[in-house]
Amino acid sequence: MALKSWLAERLPLDFLRRFTHEQLSEPQPRHVNWLHTLGFTALLLFAVQLGTGMLLLFYYKPGAATAYSSVQFITEKVTLGWFIRQLHVWGATFIVSAVFLHILRVFFSGAYKKPRELTWMVGVGLFLVTMLFSLTGYLLPWDQVAYWGTVVATDSTKEVPLLGNFILRLVRGGETVSDLTLTRFFALHVSLLPLALLALLGLHLILIRYHRIAPLTRTDQPQPDDEQLRAAGARPYYPDHFKKEALVAYSVLALLVIVAFTVKPHLGQAANPLVTPEGIKPEWYFLPVYQSLKYVPGWLGVLGNGAFVFFLLVLPLLDRNPERHPKRRKFATWAGIAIIAGAIFLGVLGHLSDTTREIFGKKIYFDIKGVPKVLGESDASE
């Protein structure tokens, strides 16, 4: 009791108690479902990435002469180092998937509309930071795949009109991917990007708690208050929705642990700028962008993808339709489905491009643009 009284004189305990009770008892609109657990899942995965990343920092040594051997040491010599590394590597894939699905849920439910425009913009910023984490972390093992994958990924920057060569040298630290590129990517990955992530994440959570869960009513109608929500059958956040969030988040975490345990750690040959391996492609979540650049002039592809990102950012300012429900926003709903289908199609083409596959007993070669060609016996033998 003495400790409690001492703390009560120095900390706003009563305020914190009331605030916590208000948050836990907040009524959730009836349309809140399992898809609304993705934000909490992404938050848990961010925490996993932060924790595993800090553990890897104990042994990782940035630099062209030391990076590869330090990753090899972590994988082969450090107790459970391979497992921590696998958690971090696969965690990147899990977190990109969770954030992407979360953005889709917000888009299709119209939750980005007034007065939640800033919440959406900060969320898009978080998605971009997540992708930058993946891009900068990809180079750090300094093996052949990491090196040449970064060469492919950074080459596109030189297509930016007027500033292309400047941006390329700024990103790489020179004309080519080198030791300077590695140290720059490392600095971004462990300092600047985490700071950006924490700042955006904090602002995002504050905005979510301030505006609460978006209803499916029109934006030109007043939002229902707590009493109206309860009268409509809303249930409190705790324990009803909290149970769903915990079940989904920890199920995803369990799946991540299983994948990290069962999939063998990959580390190729050390980076060699003089030997270009075959079939170098970016990670699956960059494949749609990678493939789209093959069909148009480079500058147009870069500007087009940049324009699409900008469009996503300002979407709440452009979409003036007051409807939120997807059934009453047919154009936006079908446009979103078409964009997703197009991205998946480009991703599949990017995966198949410049490979030979055997389909229904026939060898088929997919050229660099993903166009299939059936190979004859003479072609297949070459």
N, C-alpha and C positions, 0 to 999 in steps of 0.2 A: 504493500500500500504506500509505503514511504517513497519507493521508486516511482510509482504511478503519479503521486502528487508532485514529485520533483519534475517529472517529464511534463505534466499538465501545465505547470507554470512556465515552461519554456517552449512547448510545442502546441500547435493548434489541434489537440487530440479530439476535442468535441467536434470541430469542423470536419476533420478527416473522417470521424465516425459517421456523421450525418451524410457527408458526400458519398462515402462507400455504400451506405444503406440506400441512398437515392439511386445510385448506379445499378446496384444489384436488383432493386425492386422495380426498375423501369419497365413499364409494359411494352411488350414487343408486338407490332402489328401482326395480324393473322396471316399475312402473306409471307412472313419470315419463315424460311425453310432451311434445309440442309445446305443449300448453296451459300447461305449467309455465314457459314462457318469458315469459308476460305480465307478471309482476312486474318482471323486468329491463327489459322494453320500457317499462313505466310509469316506471321509474327514469330511463331515458335521456330520455324525454319531459319529465320534471320538470326535468332539467338543461337541456334546450333552452328550456323556458319561463323558467327563471331567467336564462339567458344573454341571450335576446332581450328579456326584460323590463328587464334592466339597460341594454341598449343604447337602448331606447326612453326610458328615464328621462333620458338625456342631453338630450333635446329636448322631452319632454312637460312642459307647464305646467298644473298643476291650477288650476281656477277657472272659474267660468261665463263669464268674459270672455276667457279665454285657451285653454281646453282644446281647443275645436273647431279654432281656427286653428293650434294647435301640432300636432295630428294631421294636419291638412291640409298643414302644412309638412313633416312627416315623410314623408307619402305622396307629395308632389309635388316637393319640393326636395332633401331629404337623399339623398345617394348610397346607393342600395339600401335607402332607408328603407321604401319600399313592400314590399320583399321581407321585411325583418325584421318589419314589422308583420303581414304575411300569415302568416309562420311562427308568430308569437305568437297570432294570432286562430285559425288553423286548429289550432294545437297544443293549444288548449283543448278542441276537439272530439275530437282524437285521444286526449288524456290521459283525458278522462272515459270514453271508450269502452274504453281499455285497463284502467283501474282497475275499471270495472263488470264487464268480462269476467273479470278476475282474481278478483273477489269471487264471481262465479258458479262459477268453477272450484273455489274453496275450499269453497263451500257444497255442491256436488254430490259432491265427493270426501270430505266429512265431515272436512276438515282443521281445522275450527274446534273440534273436540271435545278433551276432556282429553288432554294437559295444555296445550293451545294456546288456551285461552279468551282470555287477554290478547292474544295475537297477533291474533286475530280482532277484538277490541274496538278495538285500536289501528288495525287496517286499516279498520274502519268509520269511525273518526275521521278517517283520511286521506281517505276518500271524501267525507265531509262537508266537510272543508277544501277539497278539490278543487272541490266544487260552490259553495262560498262564493267561491273565487277567480273562478269563472266569473260569478257573480252580481255581485260588486263590480267586476270588470273590464268588464262589459257597459256600464256607465254612462260610463266614462271618455272615450270619443270625444265625448260631449255633442252627438250629433246627434239628430234627431227619433226615430228608432227606439230609440236608447239611452235617451233621456229617458222616453218614454212606456212603453217596456218595463219600466223600473224603477218607474214609477208603478203599472203592473199588478202587478208582482211584490211590491211593498211594501204594496199595499192589503190583502193578505190578513192581514197582521199585526194589523190592527185587529179582526179577528174572534176573537182570543184572549180568552176570558172574563176579565173583571176587569182584566187588564193590557194589553188590546189597544191602547188609545189611548196609553198610556205607551210601549209597545214601538214603535208607529208613529212617535211623536215622537223617540224615542231613535235609531231607524234613520235617519230623514230629517233630524233636526236641527230639526224643526218640523212643521207640519201638511202641507206640500207638499214635493215634490222640488225642491230649490233648490241654490244654491251650497254651502250647508252639507252637503247630502247628498253632493255630489260630493267635497268635501274629506274627509268621513268615509269614504266608500268608497275613496278613494285611499289614505288612511292605513291602512285595513285591508288593502288589496291589496298594498301595498309594504312593510309593516312587521310588523303583528301576524300576518297569515296566513302569511307566509314563516317567521317564527319558530316558529309552531305546526307548520307543515309539517316543518321541519328537526328539531324535537324529536320529533314522532311518527314521522317516517321513521327517525331514528336508533334509537329504541326498537324499532320494528318490525323493523329489520334485525338488531338484537342478539337479539331473541326468536327470529327465524327461524334464525339461526346456532346459538343455544343448543339449540332443540328439534329442528332439522333438518327434513327433509321428512317429512310425516306418512305413515305406512304405511296400508294398507287393512285392517289387522287390527283387531279389536275393541279398545275402550279398556280393557277389563278383562283384557286379555292383555299380557304384557310386550313392549315394542318390540324388534324384532330388532337385535342389535348389528352392528358392521361385518363381522365374520367371517361371521355368518349371512346378511347381505345379499350378500356376495361369493359365498358358497356357493350362493345362490339365483340367481346370474347378474347381480348388480348391477355396473354400470360406474362408473368414477370420474367426478366432475364435470368435470374437465379431462382430455382434450379433448372427451369425448363430448357431455355436455350443454352445455358452454360453446359449442360450435359451433352448436348449435340456437339458443341464446339470442342469439348474435351475428347469426346469419342473420335471425332474425325481427325483432329490434330494429332492425337497420340497413336492413332492407327497409321497415319501417314509416317509418323516418326518411327514406328515399329517396322514399317515396310522399308524405310530408309536404312535402318540398322540391318535388316535381312539382306538387302542388296549389297550393302557395304561388306558384310561378312562373306557372302557367297560369290561375288564377282571378283575375279583375280585382278589385283592392281596392275595397271598398265604403265609402263615406262619404256619408251622405245630407245633407239640409239641416240647418243648425244648429238646435239645440233651441229650440223656441218653445212655452212653457207655454200660450199662448192658442190654439194650433191643434192639434187632435187628429187625427192621420192615421188612415186606415182600416186595419183588418187587423193591429193591433199584437198580437203574441203573443210569449211567451218563447222562448228557445232550445229546440231539439228535446228535450233531456234534461230540461227542466222541464215539457214538455207534458202528461205523464200526471197530474202533480199539479195543473197549471192546469185541466185538463179535469175532474178529479174534483171540484173545488170547485163545479162548476156543478149537480151533481145533489143536493146535500144543503145544509142550512143552513150558512152560512159558518163558524160556530163549530165545528160538527160535522166539517166537512171539514178544518179546520186541526188540531183535536185528533186526528182520525183519522190524518192523515198523520204527525203528531208521534208518535202511539202506534206506528205502523208502524216509524218510525226507532228508537224505543226498543226495540221488539221485536227488530229486527235486532241492536242493540247487546248485548242480554242473551241472545240466542239460545243460546249455548253453556251458559248456566246453566239454561235451560228444557228443552233437549233432553237427556234422560237416557238415550236409547237408546245402548247401547255400540257398535252397528254403525257402520262408516264407509262400507262399500261401497254405492254407490247402488242396486244391485240388491237389497240386503238392507234398504234404507230406503225402501220403495216409497211410503209416505205422504208423507214429507218430499220425496222426489224429485218426485212428481206435484204436490204443493202448490207447490213451487218453479216447476215448469213452468207451472202455472195462474197464478201471480202474474206471471210474465214475460209470458205471453200477454195477461193483463189489462192490464198496463202498456203493451204494444205497441198493443193495441186502443184504449186511452184516448189514447195519443199520436197515433194515426192520426185519431181523432175530433177531437182538439184541432187538428190540422193542417187538417182539412177544415171545421171549424166556421165558420159565418158566411162561407162562400164559395159561389160558383156554379161548377159543373164541367159539362163536356160529356162524357157517358158514353154510348157506343153511339148517338151522334147525338142524344141528348136532353139538354136542359139540366136539371140537378138542383141545387137549392139545399139546402145543409146548414145548418140553423139553429144557434143558439148552442150547443145540446146535441149537435150532430152528427147530428140526425135528418134523413134525406133527404126531399125533396119534389120531385116532377117538375113542372117549370114548363110551363104552357101558353104558347101564342104571345103572348097578351096579357101574361102575367106576365114572360116573357123580354124583352119590349120595354120594360118599365118601368125 
